[in-house]
Amino acid sequence: MRFSEVRLRAPATLLADLARFYADRLGVTGVEHEASEVVVPIGETRVVFAADADADADEPFYHFALLAPGDRFEAAHAWAREVVDVLPNAASGATVFDFAFWSAEAFYFHDPAGNIVEVIAHRSLEASDRTGPFAVTELLGLSELGLAGNTASTASVLERELGLSVWDGTISELAFVGEKGRTLILSPAGRPWLPTGRPAETHPVEVVLHGVAGEASVPELGFRIRGAAD
């Protein structure tokens, strides 16, 4: 499974800031800024921030992760510290989070819409053998996307309509659906996101997944996930 496109909501007043952040601060090439949306192409994924009337009032935010090559985490972390404010662990002050149970490491930062953006590298995935300073073009695409709401009903719909099952975690806490490195994180609304502790909120999400067939929606939560098997 691969994230081909992810469409998120953002206040219209922040679209220009989002475009500048991803294009100028992070150095992503090909960022498109139109009246009603910003398109950010990162690796295999088009991340779209779409504005509508509700977004201005609700100020939606999301948690999503970008995938770095498994052998390039240290370089990616050094790069990020030069271009963004990397968020610390509230307890230790460290900016590197070691997920030993996945053999992975991650760091986090905010974008102008308050989205909690993570960069994660799984040591066993997507090694590149590159050396030297990290470049944003090395990011492979979206690795994780948080879906906050009724985890049990969302998991049921994803398995029934798309054949995607929980591969780690628990329905009552965090459930990881898909596969390691490309996963939907199902979280109860109100559960704190790392590293800030900000409670998860339910906001509309549209996703296109390559390697998956079918279409699933959870209308009461605003989730629509479509497969693109080819």
C-alpha positions in Angstrom: 0.0 0.0 0.0 1.2 3.5 -0.8 -0.3 6.9 -0.1 -0.9 8.4 -3.5 -2.9 11.5 -2.4 -4.0 12.8 1.0 -6.5 15.7 1.2 -6.6 17.6 4.4 -8.5 20.8 5.5 -6.9 24.1 6.3 -8.0 27.6 7.0 -8.0 29.7 3.8 -6.1 32.4 5.7 -3.2 30.0 6.1 -2.8 28.6 2.6 -0.1 31.1 1.6 1.8 30.4 4.8 1.6 26.7 4.1 2.8 27.1 0.6 5.8 29.2 1.7 6.6 26.8 4.5 6.8 23.7 2.4 8.4 25.4 -0.6 10.8 27.8 1.0 11.5 26.4 4.5 11.6 22.7 3.6 12.6 23.2 0.0 9.9 21.0 -1.6 9.8 21.6 -5.3 6.6 21.7 -7.4 4.4 23.2 -4.6 1.2 24.6 -6.2 -0.8 27.4 -4.5 -4.2 28.1 -5.9 -7.1 30.1 -4.5 -8.7 27.1 -2.6 -5.8 24.7 -2.0 -2.1 24.1 -1.7 -0.6 20.9 -3.3 2.7 19.7 -1.8 4.3 16.8 -3.7 6.5 14.7 -1.4 7.9 11.5 -2.8 5.1 9.2 -3.9 2.4 11.4 -2.2 0.5 14.5 -3.1 -0.4 16.2 0.2 -3.3 18.7 -0.5 -4.4 21.3 2.0 -7.9 22.3 0.9 -9.7 25.3 2.3 -13.4 25.6 2.9 -15.7 27.7 5.1 -15.8 25.2 7.9 -12.0 25.0 8.0 -11.7 28.8 8.8 -14.0 28.3 11.8 -12.7 24.9 13.1 -9.0 25.5 12.5 -8.4 21.8 11.8 -5.1 20.1 12.5 -3.8 16.6 11.8 -0.9 14.3 12.6 0.9 12.8 9.7 4.4 11.3 9.2 6.8 11.4 6.3 9.0 8.4 5.5 12.8 8.8 5.4 15.1 6.1 4.1 16.0 3.6 6.9 19.7 4.5 6.8 19.3 8.3 6.6 17.7 9.2 9.9 20.6 11.0 11.4 21.2 13.0 8.3 17.4 13.9 8.1 17.4 15.0 11.8 20.5 17.2 11.2 18.8 18.8 8.1 15.5 19.4 10.0 17.3 21.2 12.9 18.6 23.7 10.4 15.2 24.5 8.8 12.5 24.0 11.4 12.0 24.1 15.1 12.2 20.4 16.0 9.8 19.6 18.9 11.3 18.2 22.1 10.1 15.4 24.3 8.4 17.2 27.2 10.0 14.9 29.8 13.6 14.6 28.5 14.0 17.5 26.1 15.4 15.1 23.5 14.2 15.7 19.9 14.8 12.1 18.8 12.1 9.5 19.6 13.3 5.9 19.6 10.5 3.4 18.7 12.5 0.3 19.5 9.5 -2.0 19.0 9.5 -1.0 15.4 13.2 -0.5 15.0 12.4 3.1 14.0 13.4 6.6 15.0 11.4 9.8 14.5 11.3 13.5 15.1 8.5 16.1 14.9 7.8 19.7 14.0 4.8 21.9 13.4 3.7 23.5 10.1 1.9 26.9 10.0 -1.6 25.2 10.3 -0.5 23.5 13.6 -0.3 20.1 12.0 2.0 17.8 13.9 4.4 16.6 11.2 6.7 13.6 11.9 9.6 12.3 10.0 10.2 8.6 10.7 12.8 6.1 9.5 12.4 2.4 9.9 15.9 0.8 9.9 14.7 -2.2 7.9 12.8 -0.2 5.2 13.9 1.7 2.1 17.6 2.0 2.7 19.2 4.3 0.1 22.9 3.9 0.6 23.3 7.7 0.2 25.8 9.7 2.2 26.3 13.3 2.9 23.8 16.1 3.8 20.1 15.1 3.6 17.9 16.6 0.9 14.1 17.0 1.1 13.9 15.0 -2.2 14.9 11.9 -0.2 11.6 11.8 1.6 9.7 8.9 0.2 6.1 10.1 0.8 3.6 9.8 3.6 4.2 7.1 6.1 1.4 7.6 8.6 -1.9 9.5 8.8 -3.9 9.9 11.9 -7.6 9.4 11.8 -9.3 10.4 15.1 -12.7 9.3 16.1 -14.5 6.0 16.6 -11.6 3.6 16.2 -13.7 0.4 16.2 -16.1 1.5 13.5 -13.3 2.9 11.3 -11.3 -0.3 11.6 -14.3 -2.3 10.7 -15.1 -0.3 7.6 -11.5 -0.3 6.4 -11.3 -4.1 6.8 -14.6 -4.8 5.2 -14.4 -2.4 2.3 -10.6 -2.3 1.6 -9.2 -5.4 3.1 -7.0 -3.4 5.4 -6.5 -4.9 8.9 -4.9 -3.8 12.2 -1.3 -4.9 12.2 -0.2 -3.4 15.5 -1.7 -1.6 18.5 -5.2 -2.0 20.0 -8.6 -0.7 19.0 -9.0 0.9 22.4 -5.8 2.9 22.3 -4.0 3.3 19.0 -4.6 0.9 16.1 -2.2 0.8 13.1 -3.9 -0.3 9.9 -2.1 -1.1 6.7 1.6 -2.1 6.9 4.8 -1.0 8.6 6.0 2.2 7.0 2.6 3.0 5.3 -0.1 3.0 7.9 -3.3 4.7 9.0 -3.3 5.4 12.7 -6.7 5.1 14.3 -6.9 7.2 17.5 -9.8 8.0 19.8 -10.7 11.6 19.7 -9.1 13.4 22.6 -6.1 11.0 23.0 -2.8 13.1 23.2 -0.5 13.0 20.1 3.2 12.8 20.6 5.2 14.9 21.3 3.0 17.9 22.4 0.2 16.1 24.1 -2.4 18.0 22.0 -5.6 16.0 22.0 -6.5 14.4 18.7 -9.4 16.0 16.9 -11.8 14.6 14.2 -11.5 16.5 10.9 -12.4 15.4 7.3 -9.8 13.4 5.4 -9.7 12.1 1.8 -7.1 9.5 0.9 -6.2 7.6 -2.3 -4.1 4.4 -1.6 -2.2 2.6 -4.4 -2.1 -1.1 -4.1 -5.6 -1.3 -2.5 -8.9 -2.0 -4.2 -12.3 -0.6 -3.2 -13.7 2.5 -1.4 -14.5 3.1 2.2 -16.2 6.0 4.0 -17.1 6.9 7.5 -19.5 9.8 6.8 -20.1 10.7 10.4 -16.3 11.4 10.8 -15.7 12.8 7.3 -13.3 10.0 6.3 -13.2 8.8 2.7 -10.5 6.3 1.6 -10.3 5.1 -2.0 -8.2 2.4 -3.4 -6.3 2.6 -6.7 -5.2 -1.0 -7.3 -3.1 -0.2 -10.3 
